[in-house]
Amino acid sequence: MQELTDRSHLGAIGVYEPERLQRVIALLDAADPRFRELTGVEKRELHDEYGHALEQLIAAKASGGELTEPPVEAVPTVDLMAALEASVRAARAERGD
């Protein structure tokens, strides 16, 4: 059995490449010209948050700096049961039940 040690064919993994992001945006442009209309997001506003955070983590570890947790934004919770009950009531009212 041959051991797989040469990983050069895999390329750079986890490295942020602006050119790659531009190719993805071009692919999205070609795939669906109505992307902004459907999503409400301008493709030029897309960015790689994970890659940026990973780069910061690596730089902090390499320089021996302190690693800190970013502040967590409070996200409002959704009462799924209330939403389901409202949906059922609306469906019943629409059918006349």
C-alpha positions as a Markdown table, in Angstrom:
| # | Residue | x | y | z |
|---|---|---|---|---|
| 1 | Met | 0.0 | 0.0 | 0.0 |
| 2 | Gln | 1.4 | 3.4 | -1.0 |
| 3 | Glu | 1.4 | 6.2 | 1.6 |
| 4 | Leu | 0.1 | 9.5 | 0.3 |
| 5 | Thr | 2.5 | 12.2 | 1.5 |
| 6 | Asp | 2.8 | 14.5 | -1.5 |
| 7 | Arg | 0.0 | 17.1 | -1.2 |
| 8 | Ser | 1.3 | 19.5 | -3.7 |
| 9 | His | -1.5 | 18.7 | -6.1 |
| 10 | Leu | -4.0 | 20.0 | -3.5 |
| 11 | Gly | -2.9 | 23.6 | -3.8 |
| 12 | Ala | -3.3 | 26.2 | -1.1 |
| 13 | Ile | -6.1 | 25.2 | 1.3 |
| 14 | Gly | -7.5 | 27.8 | 3.6 |
| 15 | Val | -5.6 | 30.7 | 2.0 |
| 16 | Tyr | -7.6 | 33.7 | 1.1 |
| 17 | Glu | -7.2 | 34.6 | -2.5 |
| 18 | Pro | -8.9 | 37.7 | -3.9 |
| 19 | Glu | -8.6 | 36.4 | -7.4 |
| 20 | Arg | -10.5 | 33.3 | -6.4 |
| 21 | Leu | -13.3 | 35.4 | -4.8 |
| 22 | Gln | -13.5 | 37.4 | -8.0 |
| 23 | Arg | -13.8 | 34.2 | -10.1 |
| 24 | Val | -16.6 | 33.0 | -7.7 |
| 25 | Ile | -18.4 | 36.3 | -8.2 |
| 26 | Ala | -18.1 | 36.1 | -11.9 |
| 27 | Leu | -19.5 | 32.5 | -11.8 |
| 28 | Leu | -22.4 | 33.8 | -9.7 |
| 29 | Asp | -22.9 | 36.6 | -12.3 |
| 30 | Ala | -23.0 | 34.0 | -15.1 |
| 31 | Ala | -25.2 | 31.6 | -13.2 |
| 32 | Asp | -28.0 | 34.0 | -12.3 |
| 33 | Pro | -28.1 | 37.6 | -13.5 |
| 34 | Arg | -30.9 | 38.3 | -11.1 |
| 35 | Phe | -28.9 | 37.4 | -8.0 |
| 36 | Arg | -29.4 | 40.9 | -6.4 |
| 37 | Glu | -33.1 | 40.9 | -7.2 |
| 38 | Leu | -33.6 | 37.4 | -5.6 |
| 39 | Thr | -31.3 | 37.8 | -2.6 |
| 40 | Gly | -31.2 | 41.6 | -1.9 |
| 41 | Val | -27.4 | 41.3 | -1.7 |
| 42 | Glu | -25.0 | 43.0 | -4.0 |
| 43 | Lys | -22.4 | 40.4 | -5.0 |
| 44 | Arg | -19.6 | 42.9 | -4.7 |
| 45 | Glu | -20.4 | 43.2 | -1.0 |
| 46 | Leu | -19.6 | 39.5 | -0.4 |
| 47 | His | -16.4 | 38.8 | 1.5 |
| 48 | Asp | -14.7 | 35.8 | 3.2 |
| 49 | Glu | -15.3 | 36.4 | 6.9 |
| 50 | Tyr | -14.0 | 33.0 | 7.8 |
| 51 | Gly | -10.8 | 33.4 | 5.8 |
| 52 | His | -10.2 | 36.8 | 7.3 |
| 53 | Ala | -10.7 | 35.6 | 10.9 |
| 54 | Leu | -8.4 | 32.6 | 10.2 |
| 55 | Glu | -5.7 | 34.9 | 8.9 |
| 56 | Gln | -6.0 | 37.1 | 12.1 |
| 57 | Leu | -5.8 | 34.0 | 14.3 |
| 58 | Ile | -2.7 | 32.7 | 12.5 |
| 59 | Ala | -1.0 | 36.1 | 12.7 |
| 60 | Ala | -1.8 | 36.4 | 16.4 |
| 61 | Lys | -0.4 | 32.9 | 17.1 |
| 62 | Ala | 2.7 | 33.6 | 15.0 |
| 63 | Ser | 3.5 | 36.8 | 16.9 |
| 64 | Gly | 2.8 | 35.3 | 20.3 |
| 65 | Gly | 0.0 | 37.7 | 20.9 |
| 66 | Glu | -3.1 | 37.2 | 23.0 |
| 67 | Leu | -6.0 | 35.4 | 21.4 |
| 68 | Thr | -9.3 | 37.1 | 22.2 |
| 69 | Glu | -12.9 | 36.0 | 21.4 |
| 70 | Pro | -14.8 | 38.5 | 19.2 |
| 71 | Pro | -17.9 | 40.0 | 20.8 |
| 72 | Val | -21.0 | 38.1 | 20.1 |
| 73 | Glu | -24.0 | 40.0 | 18.7 |
| 74 | Ala | -27.3 | 39.3 | 20.4 |
| 75 | Val | -29.7 | 37.8 | 18.0 |
| 76 | Pro | -33.4 | 38.0 | 18.7 |
| 77 | Thr | -35.0 | 34.6 | 19.2 |
| 78 | Val | -38.0 | 33.4 | 17.3 |
| 79 | Asp | -40.9 | 31.6 | 19.0 |
| 80 | Leu | -41.4 | 28.8 | 16.6 |
| 81 | Met | -44.5 | 27.4 | 18.2 |
| 82 | Ala | -46.2 | 30.9 | 18.0 |
| 83 | Ala | -45.2 | 31.2 | 14.3 |
| 84 | Leu | -46.5 | 27.7 | 13.6 |
| 85 | Glu | -49.8 | 28.4 | 15.4 |
| 86 | Ala | -50.2 | 31.7 | 13.5 |
| 87 | Ser | -49.5 | 29.9 | 10.2 |
| 88 | Val | -52.1 | 27.2 | 11.0 |
| 89 | Arg | -54.7 | 29.8 | 12.0 |
| 90 | Ala | -54.1 | 31.8 | 8.8 |
| 91 | Ala | -54.3 | 28.6 | 6.6 |
| 92 | Arg | -57.6 | 27.6 | 8.3 |
| 93 | Ala | -59.0 | 31.1 | 7.9 |
| 94 | Glu | -58.1 | 31.0 | 4.2 |
| 95 | Arg | -59.8 | 27.7 | 3.8 |
| 96 | Gly | -62.8 | 28.8 | 5.8 |
| 97 | Asp | -62.4 | 26.2 | 8.7 |
